[in-house]
Amino acid sequence: MMNLQGKFLIATLDMLDDYFERTVIYLCEHNEQGAWGVMINSPTDLSVMELLAKMDFLMANSRNYSQDQLVLSGGPVSQERGFILHTPTPQSFLHSYPAGNDLIMTTSGDILETFGQAVAPENFIVCLGCCTWKPDQLEQEIAQNSWAVAPFDKTILFQTGYLDRWVEANGLLGDNIPTAAGRA
């Protein structure tokens, strides 16, 4: 079995599920038990700063976080839970897991207390919810041409505009951009 942890999954034009149309997913884990990841291009209308204010975390002024960094819809599973994909920090958190490409997935709220401080992650995305696959389900969806697999690109994940990420991620495929059956 090929391990796809740390890769981008790009919804192809053959994707039949409207929920995942034109999405890009960062795969946090992929093994014989299945796979899971977060959508990286489905912004909500809630900013990270607004989310923190609602949770009563005050961000210190020592870091200038963008007012327009939005919370992302990470997927249809566990939408009430936060998933923070980030670069390493000097501080450890209660529930953090390696997610490939020297990135960490943290699911505990203690990371939020670091936002705005020197120990905060340099780069991060905040998602509500995630995407999951049962054993062999993802492989079947890839074989059905619902998903294309692309290499990780840090710029796309952390700097490219949310709505441009699908097009930019498709660019990673080079000449292997999948087209819908019957469309050329």
C-alpha positions in Angstrom: 0.0 0.0 0.0 1.3 3.4 -0.9 1.4 5.8 2.0 -0.3 9.1 1.0 0.3 11.0 4.3 1.3 14.5 3.6 0.0 14.6 0.0 -2.7 16.8 -1.5 -5.9 15.1 -2.7 -7.5 17.1 -5.4 -11.1 16.6 -6.4 -11.2 15.8 -10.1 -14.0 16.7 -12.5 -15.2 13.1 -12.1 -16.0 13.8 -8.4 -19.7 12.8 -7.9 -20.2 14.2 -4.4 -21.1 17.9 -4.6 -19.7 18.4 -1.1 -16.2 17.7 -2.3 -16.4 19.5 -5.7 -13.2 21.5 -6.4 -11.7 20.7 -3.0 -8.1 20.2 -2.0 -7.5 18.0 1.1 -4.3 17.7 3.0 -3.9 14.1 4.1 -2.8 13.9 7.7 -2.8 10.2 8.0 -3.1 7.2 5.7 -2.5 3.6 6.7 -4.2 0.2 6.7 -6.9 1.5 9.1 -8.0 4.2 6.6 -7.2 7.8 6.1 -8.1 11.3 7.3 -7.3 14.8 6.4 -8.7 18.4 6.2 -10.0 20.4 3.3 -7.7 23.5 2.8 -9.8 25.6 0.4 -13.3 25.8 1.9 -13.4 29.0 4.0 -16.2 29.7 6.4 -17.3 33.3 7.1 -15.7 33.2 10.6 -12.2 34.7 11.0 -9.6 33.0 13.3 -9.7 36.1 15.5 -13.5 36.0 15.8 -13.3 32.3 16.7 -10.7 33.1 19.4 -12.8 36.0 20.8 -15.9 33.7 20.9 -13.8 31.2 22.9 -12.5 34.0 25.2 -8.8 33.7 24.1 -7.2 37.1 23.8 -4.5 37.2 21.2 -1.4 39.2 22.4 -0.3 42.0 20.2 3.3 40.6 19.8 2.2 38.9 16.6 0.3 40.5 13.8 -2.1 37.9 12.6 -4.1 38.7 9.5 -7.6 39.9 10.2 -8.7 38.0 7.1 -7.4 34.6 8.0 -10.5 32.5 8.0 -11.5 29.3 9.8 -11.9 26.6 7.2 -14.5 23.9 6.9 -12.2 20.9 7.2 -14.8 18.3 6.3 -18.1 16.7 7.1 -16.9 14.7 10.1 -16.7 16.1 13.7 -17.6 19.6 12.5 -17.8 20.8 16.1 -14.1 20.0 16.7 -11.1 22.1 15.8 -8.2 20.8 13.8 -5.1 23.1 13.6 -2.5 22.1 11.0 0.7 24.0 11.8 4.5 24.2 11.6 6.5 23.1 14.6 6.7 25.2 17.7 9.0 25.1 20.7 6.0 24.2 22.9 4.3 20.8 22.9 0.5 20.5 23.1 -1.8 17.9 24.7 -3.1 16.3 21.5 -0.6 16.8 18.7 0.4 14.3 16.0 3.0 14.3 13.2 1.1 15.0 9.9 3.9 14.7 7.4 6.2 17.3 5.8 7.4 18.5 9.2 3.8 19.6 10.0 1.8 18.9 13.1 -1.9 18.4 13.6 -3.1 19.6 17.0 -6.6 19.0 18.2 -6.4 20.3 21.7 -7.3 23.9 22.6 -4.1 24.6 24.4 -2.5 25.6 21.1 -4.9 28.6 20.9 -3.4 30.1 24.0 -0.1 30.5 22.2 -1.6 32.5 19.3 -0.2 36.0 19.3 2.9 34.9 21.3 6.4 34.1 20.3 5.8 30.3 20.8 2.9 30.3 18.4 3.3 28.4 15.1 4.7 30.5 12.4 2.2 29.0 9.9 -1.2 27.4 10.7 -4.6 26.8 9.4 -7.6 26.3 11.6 -10.3 23.9 10.5 -13.6 22.8 11.9 -14.3 19.2 11.0 -12.3 16.7 8.9 -12.6 14.1 6.2 -12.3 10.4 6.9 -12.0 7.2 4.8 -12.5 3.6 5.9 -9.8 1.0 5.0 -9.4 0.8 1.2 -12.1 3.5 0.6 -9.7 6.2 -0.5 -7.8 3.8 -2.8 -11.1 2.9 -4.5 -12.1 6.6 -4.9 -8.6 7.3 -6.4 -9.1 4.3 -8.8 -12.5 5.7 -9.8 -10.7 9.0 -10.7 -12.6 11.0 -8.0 -9.3 12.2 -6.6 -5.9 13.1 -8.0 -2.8 12.9 -5.7 -0.4 15.7 -5.8 2.8 16.4 -3.9 2.7 18.8 -0.9 3.4 22.5 -1.5 3.9 24.7 1.6 3.1 27.9 -0.4 -0.3 26.5 -1.5 -1.2 25.4 2.0 -0.2 28.6 3.9 0.0 31.5 1.4 -2.2 30.9 -1.7 -5.6 32.4 -1.5 -8.3 29.9 -0.3 -10.2 30.0 -3.6 -7.1 29.7 -5.7 -5.8 26.5 -4.0 -7.6 24.1 -6.2 -6.2 25.6 -9.4 -2.7 25.9 -8.0 -2.8 22.4 -6.6 -3.8 21.1 -10.1 -0.7 22.9 -11.4 1.4 20.5 -9.3 0.1 17.6 -11.5 1.8 19.0 -14.6 0.6 17.1 -17.7 -1.3 14.6 -15.5 -4.3 16.8 -14.8 -7.3 14.5 -14.8 -10.2 15.3 -17.0 -13.7 14.0 -16.7 -14.5 11.0 -18.7 -15.8 12.1 -22.1 -14.4 15.6 -21.7 -11.1 16.5 -23.5 
